[in-house]
Amino acid sequence: MKRRTLIIGGTGTIGQSLIGLMQKGGEDFVVLARSESKAKPLRDSGLEVIIGELGNWPSIEKHLDGIDTIFLLTNPAPEQVALQNGLIDLAEVKSVRKIVKISALGAKVSSPIHLADWHGRIEEYLKASSLDYVILQPHSFMQNMLMSLPMIKQQSAFYQSLGDSKIPLVDTRDIAKASYQAIVTDDYNNSTYVITGGEPVSYDDMANALSKATGKNIKYIRIPVDAHRIGMKEAGVPSWLADDLANMNAALQKSAKHEASGDFELLTQARQVTIDDFAQDYADIFR
Ligand SMILES: NC(=O)c1ccc[n+]([C@@H]2O[C@H](COP(=O)([O-])OP(=O)(O)OC[C@H]3O[C@@H](n4cnc5c(N)ncnc54)[C@H](OP(=O)(O)O)[C@@H]3O)[C@@H](O)[C@H]2O)c1
């Protein structure tokens, strides 16, 4: 079958970059949008869009004829296991051949981190299916800095609970590049890849990169993990997510070294986005 790809999550952060790469590469693909308002800008840029939502299975099923590969991403939420496993079931019935799934670093059934457990359950389900798969497990995104945007604009500071630890933060545009390769070749099928940035960096490094790019003096303010947990909950972050993010930071601080995996290079042979690139590209937003 000629490769025709359905992009699920194409209106999100990674998905939007992936769509650009698919267009540039002349790929035959269609994007799932959950509403007409989300579909319109995509259609206006010349893309083929279908309206549907995981969980509303008839809205998906009717569009799966002729789909060879699915890129699968939904936002982190308790229902993600039911949504993604349901899609895997439907894909098998409708003769889809392959799924490229965005998971997360540390995905593992029964992990005390909810997100890792949920992604782990989906990974296991996908591996046990009859489908070909590629699983990409990204490390923390550079773009998570956008969650601190109001604070950076108001106070030229952001609060985090990672101490002095260095982690290989990854730019979502690089995750899109790795996803593209996983879609357009079968060389990486039936394997799992850890997608990190090119080198471990601290939040002080990120603050320095943002300061240089914006011309402001942006500070990383270290807070204890429990203060971070309480602060996120008070700011309206769902309780399970605040716990997950705080517990992840605690775990990252405890383990000694977080090196780059090399899997991005393996898949793409491309140069990675650095924190300086990220800071330059987003400088107007953070200024
Ligand atoms: N942030 C991190 O540091 C990090 C690290 C590792 C892994 N991850 C993983 O990366 C993924 C998030 O990536 P992202 O930031 O690019 O996502 P995102 O911007 O939050 O976008 C989520 C996408 O999923 C779509 N979606 C949600 N529910 C859907 C449903 N029921 N049916 C169809 N589409 C649905 C959304 O559509 P709408 O536009 O309509 O909402 C949107 O396109 C999560 O799986 C997360 O666990 C994140």
The ligand as an ORCA input file, in Angstrom:
! r2SCAN-3c Opt
* xyz 0 1
  N       5.983     18.274     28.131
  C       6.990     17.429     28.259
  O       8.083     17.782     28.740
  C       6.844     16.015     27.774
  C       7.915     15.141     27.901
  C       7.803     13.831     27.422
  C       6.624     13.413     26.809
  N       5.574     14.298     26.701
  C       4.353     13.803     26.035
  O       4.130     14.576     24.849
  C       2.727     14.588     24.576
  C       2.265     16.028     24.428
  O       2.839     16.577     23.240
  P       2.453     18.084     22.796
  O       2.911     19.024     23.878
  O       2.918     18.298     21.415
  O       0.873     18.007     22.845
  P      -0.177     19.184     22.943
  O       0.384     20.455     22.399
  O      -0.749     19.171     24.334
  O      -1.286     18.705     21.913
  C      -2.145     17.643     22.200
  C      -2.838     17.270     20.904
  O      -3.693     16.139     21.122
  C      -4.970     16.440     20.575
  N      -5.974     15.649     21.304
  C      -6.180     15.588     22.636
  N      -7.194     14.741     22.910
  C      -7.643     14.276     21.722
  C      -8.679     13.379     21.349
  N      -9.498     12.801     22.259
  N      -8.855     13.104     20.024
  C      -8.052     13.687     19.091
  N      -7.053     14.542     19.384
  C      -6.855     14.833     20.692
  C      -5.112     17.935     20.790
  O      -6.157     18.460     20.011
  P      -6.777     19.939     20.334
  O      -5.891     20.927     19.626
  O      -8.136     19.894     19.771
  O      -6.766     20.126     21.830
  C      -3.723     18.388     20.338
  O      -3.610     18.375     18.943
  C       2.034     13.891     25.760
  O       1.798     12.546     25.423
  C       3.085     13.994     26.853
  O       2.945     12.976     27.848
  C       5.656     15.571     27.170
*
